Amino acid sequence: MNELYTEEQMNMTKHRLRLLRKEKGLSYENLSLLLQKQGTPISHTNLRNYELTDKNNPLYNRTRGMSVENLVALACVYRVSLDYLLGYSDAREPLVESKMESVC
């Protein structure tokens, strides 16, 4: 069976979430507050869990179970496409900037 979202893509998502957060100079706590102000509360604990890379940690698969709402909120904060976050593309920029403006 062909997986729609492979382990490699999940690891790419984890890596990109961490990279983008660090590029913005945000702690998990500050990112959580920013998301809450924008209407999508995500706890700093969940944000940390989305970036977990230790396969032995029982919360490792949290990235795979992330809600669409949370993915969109993070893409808006980081100004990147969902395809980039999910590892389907290496292009960071959202394809339709005007659409992003109306959503974010």
C-alpha positions in Angstrom: 0.0 0.0 0.0 1.3 3.4 -0.9 1.3 5.8 2.1 -0.1 9.3 1.5 2.1 10.7 4.3 5.3 8.8 4.8 7.6 8.6 7.8 10.2 10.5 5.7 7.6 13.3 5.1 6.6 13.3 8.8 10.3 13.7 9.8 10.6 16.6 7.2 7.6 18.2 8.8 9.2 17.9 12.3 12.4 19.4 11.0 10.7 22.2 9.1 8.6 23.2 12.1 11.7 23.4 14.3 13.6 25.3 11.6 10.9 27.8 11.0 10.3 28.4 14.7 14.0 29.0 15.3 14.2 31.3 12.3 11.5 33.4 13.8 13.2 33.3 17.2 10.2 31.9 18.9 10.1 29.7 22.0 7.3 27.2 22.2 5.6 29.4 24.8 5.8 32.5 22.6 4.6 30.6 19.6 1.7 29.3 21.6 0.7 32.8 22.7 1.0 34.1 19.1 -1.3 31.3 17.8 -3.8 31.9 20.6 -4.0 35.6 19.7 -4.7 34.6 16.1 -7.5 32.3 17.2 -5.9 28.9 17.2 -4.9 27.9 20.7 -2.1 25.2 20.5 -0.4 24.5 23.8 3.4 24.8 24.0 3.4 21.1 25.0 1.7 20.1 21.7 4.1 22.4 19.7 7.0 20.7 21.3 5.5 17.2 20.6 5.1 18.1 16.9 8.8 18.5 16.7 9.8 15.3 18.6 12.4 13.2 16.7 12.9 10.4 19.2 11.0 7.4 17.8 10.9 5.8 21.2 8.9 8.6 22.7 5.2 7.6 22.8 4.2 11.1 21.5 6.4 10.7 18.4 3.5 10.3 16.1 1.7 13.6 17.2 2.9 15.2 14.0 1.0 12.7 11.9 -2.2 13.4 13.9 -2.0 17.2 13.7 -5.3 18.8 12.8 -5.8 20.7 9.6 -6.6 23.8 11.6 -3.3 23.6 13.4 -1.4 23.1 10.2 -3.0 26.1 8.5 -2.4 28.2 11.6 1.3 27.3 11.6 1.6 27.9 7.8 0.1 31.3 8.3 2.5 32.2 11.1 5.5 31.1 9.2 4.2 32.3 5.8 4.8 29.0 4.1 2.7 26.6 2.0 1.1 23.6 3.5 2.9 21.5 0.9 6.2 22.8 2.3 5.2 22.0 5.9 4.1 18.5 4.9 7.2 17.7 2.9 5.5 17.6 -0.5 7.4 20.6 -1.8 10.6 22.5 -1.2 9.0 25.8 -2.2 8.3 27.7 1.0 6.1 30.4 -0.4 2.3 29.9 -0.5 1.2 29.5 -4.1 -1.6 32.1 -3.8 -0.5 34.9 -1.5 -3.8 36.7 -1.8 -5.7 33.6 -0.6 -3.3 33.4 2.3 -4.0 37.0 3.3 -7.8 36.2 3.5 -7.2 33.1 5.6 -4.5 34.5 7.9 
